[in-house]
Structure formats: C-alpha cells, structure tokens
Amino acid sequence: MPLRYVHFQNGVTTLDSYGVDAPDMETIRAEAALTVAAVLREDNLETLWAGNPLRLWVTADPDGKGKPILALEITATVAEPS
C-alpha cells in the first residue's frame, strides 16, 4: 500500500515523516478530513482567528516534499460588530 504524508500549518508548520497507508483518493480525503477536524477541536486556533489560514496538504513524499496530491485551506474572518 502506498504511503501518503499529511502535513499542516497553523502558525507552525508540521511536516509528516511517517506517512499513512492510503490505497486510494477516498482514503486520502478521509485522512485529511479527520486531521483537520482534530486540529480544529484540539489545537490553539488563535492564529486562525488572527487571519492566518490553517493549511493541510498531502504528498507522496515525506517532510513536505513533492507535489501536493490534495490540499485544504481554512480561513477565518471576523467582522467588527456594527
């Protein structure tokens, strides 16, 4: 089974050097969604609310190298109350 590497950035960049078994795009999408959900639940999101996007990308190579197979970016904007 091919390994895919899930990297993310939320104020700090975390590069995956271990990988996950991902035989198809359905598995890659599921892993990406689970990772983003975990970050949104557990991580300090001050940088997201400050206007810095949370970014996740999946590659076939470790440590953030290689062309992204899939990428997700979440941004937040906060409007001043009127």
C-alpha positions, 0 to 999 in steps of 0.5 A: 500500500502506498504511503501518503504524508499529511502535513499542516500549518497553523502558525507552525508548520508540521511536516509528516515523516511517517506517512499513512497507508492510503490505497486510494483518493477516498482514503486520502480525503478521509485522512485529511478530513479527520486531521483537520477536524482534530486540529480544529477541536484540539489545537490553539486556533488563535492564529486562525482567528488572527487571519492566518489560514490553517493549511493541510496538504498531502504528498507522496513524499515525506517532510513536505516534499513533492507535489501536493496530491490534495490540499485544504485551506481554512480561513477565518474572518471576523467582522467588527460588530456594527 
